[in-house]
Amino acid sequence: MAANPAAYSSQSFDWAALAAPGVQGLVPYTPGKPIGELARELGLTDIVKLASNENPLGASPHAIAAAQRALQECALYPDGGGFELKAALAARHRVDPDCITLGNGSNDVLNMVARAFLGPGGSAVYSEHAFAVYPIATQAAGAEGRVAPAHAYGHDPAAMLAAIDASTRVVFIANPNNPTGTWLSAAALRDFLTDLPRGVLAVVDEAYFEYVDEPDYPDCTRWLGEFPQLIVTRTFSKAFGLAGLRIGYALCAPAIAELLNRVRSPFNVNALAQQAAQAALDDATHLARSMAVNRDGLAELQAGCVKRGLSFIPSAGNFLCIHMNRPAGPVYERLLRAGVIVRPVANYGLPQHLRVTVGLPQQNARFLAALDVALEAELAGP
Ligand SMILES: *Cc1c(COP(=O)(O)O)cnc(C)c1O
């Protein structure tokens, strides 16, 4: 008899009881709502998505051309070692290629860290309001997640140090953090790394590195020689505009990279992504434009909030976490009906905030106009 999914579900077997202990309590990652999904649900055609911190300018045209060329060879496996891209990244960061681990997005690298260093009996420390992938990667590996209380929505290094104990193998720090946009200064992060017990790895996630315009913000890739337990992650998903191709990387000591490589899936980074990433790295003009669009757009959004009497968490990224002065869920729903997708962050312990990605000028204006209508309607009652 052919397999019938309905027959399986009617057996009411407790499959969850068979899952690995860490998986039983896991809540899956909630991504930003895709444009196609909102279009299907509400029959809308004119939709702006400011929900996943993507680059509103898109990818570099050179990166797209490189991916198109790579497509011609898609019958072949990609270079599983990523030789050429690693060489380009090594030159750029002035490290040995052995220090580099390529990932299918930097998420993949975060999972490799968890699989290589976290397991039952181990723990990882991360901050309240920190990026949701850290608890998922930790728990999926069977380890315990320790949440350090935040300070002013941002990472509190002292609280993170205090949460470390003999079981702790990894601390995750997003600098800047998503969804809050908060960042640690060079001095604060350097002190933290100096005080970190030996044998605890520090993952500094620099997904938004290219956007940061703060004078005291550190480039932790420069500290790799000094702090042997440091793992710095970067991604091509944000400023480089390649989120759909899934590619990111980690920089760390070769001995740590060798361990990450043991748990890496073979051919984890596809050939299109490798070629596009290399072309994107070389397109300084597109990157500079992306940074300029973000700087101006972030200022527009911030000014829009001030004008409306809405507070926001100061952000160093390409997004702004705005306080709605009321439960944010209904405002989010109203924005959806106006064709504007932003990101609710109640799952991050921020039930009155919405996170808005910086868009092009007309997208930012459309968000602010839709927000006015939504907030007015909320004031008027249901
Ligand atoms: C977006 C993001 C990433 C990058 O994810 P990819 O898997 O590289 O697309 C990593 N860390 C943080 C904090 C992010 O916001």
The ligand as a MOL file (V3000), in Angstrom:
LIG
                    3D

  0  0  0     0  0            999 V3000
M  V30 BEGIN CTAB
M  V30 COUNTS 15 15 0 0 0
M  V30 BEGIN ATOM
M  V30 1 C 21.2440 37.6940 9.8210 0
M  V30 2 C 22.1450 37.2660 10.9190 0
M  V30 3 C 23.0990 36.2850 10.7100 0
M  V30 4 C 23.3540 35.7570 9.3480 0
M  V30 5 O 22.6690 34.6660 9.0180 0
M  V30 6 P 23.0760 33.9210 7.6650 0
M  V30 7 O 22.9070 32.5020 8.0270 0
M  V30 8 O 24.5120 34.2640 7.3700 0
M  V30 9 O 22.1530 34.4100 6.6270 0
M  V30 10 C 23.9180 35.9160 11.7520 0
M  V30 11 N 23.8310 36.5260 12.9300 0
M  V30 12 C 22.9520 37.5060 13.1600 0
M  V30 13 C 22.9590 38.1950 14.4700 0
M  V30 14 C 22.0820 37.8850 12.1590 0
M  V30 15 O 21.1780 38.8380 12.3800 0
M  V30 END ATOM
M  V30 BEGIN BOND
M  V30 1 1 1 2
M  V30 2 1 2 3
M  V30 3 2 2 14
M  V30 4 1 3 4
M  V30 5 2 3 10
M  V30 6 1 4 5
M  V30 7 1 5 6
M  V30 8 2 6 7
M  V30 9 1 6 8
M  V30 10 1 6 9
M  V30 11 1 10 11
M  V30 12 2 11 12
M  V30 13 1 12 13
M  V30 14 1 12 14
M  V30 15 1 14 15
M  V30 END BOND
M  V30 END CTAB
M  END
